[in-house]
Amino acid sequence: MKKLTLLCLLLICFQCIGLAEDKPFQNGSTKEALNRINSLFDVSQPILVAPGLTVSMEHFITQNSIYKADKETANQYFFYRSKSWYGDVTYYFKEIVGFELSFTNTSDKFYNISWSGSNMTFGDFSGMPFISGMKYIDAGNPTATPDTLLPPNTITTLKIYTKNLEFDSGNWTFNGELIPVDNSMQLILHLKAISDNVPNYYTIKFSHIGI
């Protein structure tokens, strides 16, 4: 009985040593990981787009990646630690698929954001955004990408996503961008905004994203 107890204690010690050696960059549940990502920088600061028009980032939109982390990639991208009830540890990546933006128009003008004439860049993605409410099959189609009207003295919130989608096993899924640990990711919008029938182009650079 003593030998069995001693053997169990030794196994527990070996397991703890193994976990200590494989300690990930960031531990936590999916919710904790998401909360940490969303608190990496101040998302409340509005950025001036045009006279009387500002935009701010409210939230990241994330999902669990299909890719699992290993010791090499753990030093490059954000992930969280998942431990099963029997002790196995798996490291899963989180990836960003889109952003929730808030436009505030304090002017007396109507602004119309032409997303089909705009571009979104973050990570390795660069292209026309997918706007919330569109059909998945229309991703990347300029004629099916809606504009966003910003009336005077209003706040308009909307979600924009990468247009990289896959249809597999009867479901549509976004292909997001892994979150680097070196703060090298940055959301950059090249917006086409029309006011008084005159199109103007604006470049908005948000804070860097990372750990």
Residue pairs with C-beta under 8 A, 6 or more apart in sequence:
15 87
19 89
22 71
22 89
24 69
24 74
24 79
24 80
24 81
24 91
25 74
25 75
25 78
25 79
25 181
25 211
26 33
26 36
26 78
26 79
26 80
26 81
26 211
27 80
27 81
28 36
28 80
28 81
29 80
29 82
30 64
30 80
30 94
32 80
33 78
33 79
33 80
33 94
34 62
34 94
37 60
37 62
37 78
37 94
37 96
37 179
38 59
38 60
40 209
40 210
40 211
41 207
41 208
41 209
42 207
43 56
43 57
43 58
43 59
43 207
44 56
45 56
45 207
46 54
46 55
46 56
46 104
47 54
47 55
47 56
47 204
47 205
47 206
48 54
49 55
49 103
49 191
49 193
49 202
49 204
50 111
50 193
50 195
50 200
50 202
51 107
52 105
52 106
52 107
52 108
52 109
53 103
53 104
53 105
53 106
53 107
53 111
53 150
53 193
54 103
54 104
54 106
55 101
55 102
55 103
55 104
55 189
55 204
56 101
56 102
56 104
57 99
57 100
57 101
57 102
57 187
57 206
57 207
58 100
58 101
58 102
58 157
59 99
59 100
60 96
60 98
60 99
60 100
60 209
61 96
61 97
61 98
61 99
61 100
61 159
61 161
62 94
62 95
62 96
62 97
62 176
63 94
63 95
63 97
63 173
63 174
63 176
64 92
64 93
64 94
64 95
65 92
65 93
65 94
65 95
65 176
65 178
67 73
67 93
67 178
68 90
68 91
68 92
68 93
69 77
69 79
69 91
69 92
69 93
70 91
73 79
73 93
74 91
75 181
76 178
76 180
76 181
76 182
77 93
77 178
77 179
77 180
77 181
78 93
78 94
78 178
78 179
78 180
78 181
78 210
78 211
79 91
79 92
79 93
79 94
80 91
80 92
80 94
81 89
81 90
81 91
82 89
82 90
82 91
82 92
83 89
83 90
84 90
93 178
93 179
94 178
94 179
95 176
95 177
95 178
95 179
96 122
96 123
96 176
96 177
96 179
96 185
96 209
97 161
97 162
97 174
97 175
97 176
97 177
98 129
98 130
98 159
98 160
98 161
98 162
98 174
99 122
99 159
99 160
99 187
100 157
100 158
100 159
101 157
101 158
101 159
101 160
102 155
102 156
102 157
103 111
103 113
103 148
103 150
103 155
103 156
103 157
103 158
104 154
104 155
105 111
105 150
105 151
105 152
105 153
105 154
105 155
105 156
106 153
107 152
108 152
108 153
109 152
109 195
109 196
110 149
110 150
110 151
110 152
110 195
111 149
111 150
111 193
111 194
111 195
112 147
112 148
112 149
112 150
112 193
112 194
112 195
113 147
113 148
113 149
113 150
113 191
113 192
113 193
114 147
114 192
114 193
114 194
114 199
115 128
115 129
115 131
115 145
115 146
115 147
115 148
115 160
116 128
116 142
116 143
116 145
116 147
117 142
117 192
117 199
118 128
118 129
118 189
118 190
118 191
118 192
119 126
119 127
119 128
119 189
119 190
120 126
120 127
120 128
120 129
120 160
120 162
120 187
120 188
120 189
120 190
121 186
121 187
121 188
121 189
121 190
122 162
122 177
122 185
122 186
122 187
122 188
122 209
123 177
123 178
123 180
123 185
124 177
125 162
125 164
125 177
127 140
127 162
127 163
127 164
128 140
128 142
128 145
128 163
129 145
129 160
129 161
129 162
129 163
130 139
130 140
130 145
130 160
130 161
130 162
130 163
130 165
131 145
131 146
131 148
131 158
131 159
131 160
131 161
132 158
132 159
132 160
132 161
133 146
134 144
134 145
134 146
135 144
136 165
136 167
136 172
138 144
138 145
139 163
139 164
139 165
140 163
148 156
148 158
150 156
161 174
162 174
162 175
162 176
162 177
164 174
164 175
164 176
165 172
165 173
165 174
165 175
166 172
166 173
166 175
177 185
179 185
179 209
179 210
179 211
180 209
180 210
181 210
181 211
182 210
183 208
183 209
183 210
183 211
184 208
184 210
185 208
185 209
185 210
186 205
186 206
186 207
186 208
186 209
187 205
187 206
187 209
188 203
188 204
188 205
188 206
189 202
189 203
189 204
189 206
190 201
190 202
190 203
191 201
191 202
191 203
191 204
192 199
192 200
192 201
193 199
193 200
193 201
193 202
194 200
